[in-house]
Amino acid sequence: MNSHIPVLMKEAVDGLKIIPNGIYVDATFGRGGHTKEILNRLGPSGHLVAIDRDPDAIKHASNINDSRLQVHHAKFSSLPSLLKEKSIPKINGLLIDLGVSSPQVEDKNRGFSFLKNGPLDMRMDPTTGESLLSWLKKANSSEIQNVLSVFGEERFSKSIANEICKVIKNNNANGKNKLKTTADLAELITKIYRLKGKNNQNLKHPATKSFQAFRIYINNEIDELIFLLEKIPEIVVTHGRVSIISFHSIEDRIVKKKMNPSNKSVSRSDRMTSKQYAFISDIKYIKEPLLPKIKQIKRVLPSHEEIKVNRRARSAVLRVGELARDFEYLENPKNQKNK
Ligand SMILES: C[S@@+](CC[C@H](N)C(=O)[O-])C[C@H]1O[C@@H](n2cnc3c(N)ncnc32)[C@H](O)[C@@H]1O
């Protein structure tokens, strides 16, 4: 099954304020929902670069026949070097729709889902890196616990980690306990919940948090996001737009922080006196350009209607930001408040 319903598609693409002849990047092509919407709004001389680290996503991109679109199999952390290779100095806007696509989750062979029995893999790009099973075989209990508690906020992280290590040691024995597939892992976690006297109380599968935590770790998702956010001022033009859709509170906190730096870091008085500020604002020619900042334009949550037709949307948060020079950022007193 290859369907993926794009989340907050109109809102995220509206946020880019598309210039018809601009150059845009969709950093997470998936099945191309956002890409198609960007293409709909671009003029004949506009360009769109779309990337995805999943080779399956790239295969599907061949269904879109449009000379304005270039598709690349790459991690989004390599976007700055990819743009350099393509001799694209700056882009007008960037869209990032984080997480996994429905076809990835629905394909049992990818190992993302506790509802479908498959290998413990979870790599978004199965051509490189380490599968979950191979990492679990090497990791010690405290490393596993750490991943479960940091990325999953899993309250039974210690017990689950200990049990994983115990069972993995016996994997080659003929006993009943083994840990080779997603069903084995889901069963192990459910057993721990049962032992703790917690049985599906809030209707969430007990393995939800652990599976999400392992996926984030195996794909280095947080580092990928932080790296790309840091590079945005280098690759997006001043006043260019970024639309970022997150599905996890850690990701959204990182995006929020990047778009709403604390009062302290942007406050004019912390950095310069008002006289110095007036002087800087008056300078017509600045040799060393001031570092651009991303200022948040808006935060959008999916409507009840969208959540009704697409359950994936329920945890989505879209933040739209605009690249602004430091002094422009400071000129607007609204930006000095932490929204
Ligand atoms: C939520 S889906 C995107 C769906 C897409 N917007 C659509 O409408 O079809 C996320 C996609 O981003 C890809 N992805 C996640 N992290 C990535 C990264 N660091 N670099 C490149 N692609 C990534 C995943 O493989 C997945 O295909």
The ligand as a Gaussian input file, in Angstrom:
#p B3LYP/6-31G(d) Opt

LIG

0 1
 C        6.204000      12.408000       6.882000
 S        7.040000      11.793000       5.507000
 C        6.883000      13.075000       4.315000
 C        5.634000      12.989000       3.539000
 C        5.529000      13.983000       2.386000
 N        5.539000      15.343000       2.854000
 C        4.298000      13.719000       1.562000
 O        3.406000      14.559000       1.540000
 O        4.215000      12.665000       0.938000
 C        8.697000      11.967000       5.957000
 C        9.682000      11.526000       4.880000
 O       10.926000      12.131000       5.199000
 C       11.965000      11.213000       5.030000
 N       13.013000      11.633000       5.949000
 C       12.983000      11.654000       7.298000
 N       14.133000      12.109000       7.796000
 C       14.911000      12.415000       6.725000
 C       16.223000      12.950000       6.592000
 N       16.967000      13.243000       7.653000
 N       16.698000      13.154000       5.356000
 C       15.934000      12.868000       4.258000
 N       14.703000      12.334000       4.327000
 C       14.196000      12.114000       5.551000
 C       11.368000       9.869000       5.346000
 O       12.068000       8.850000       4.676000
 C        9.932000      10.041000       4.825000
 O        9.829000       9.588000       3.499000

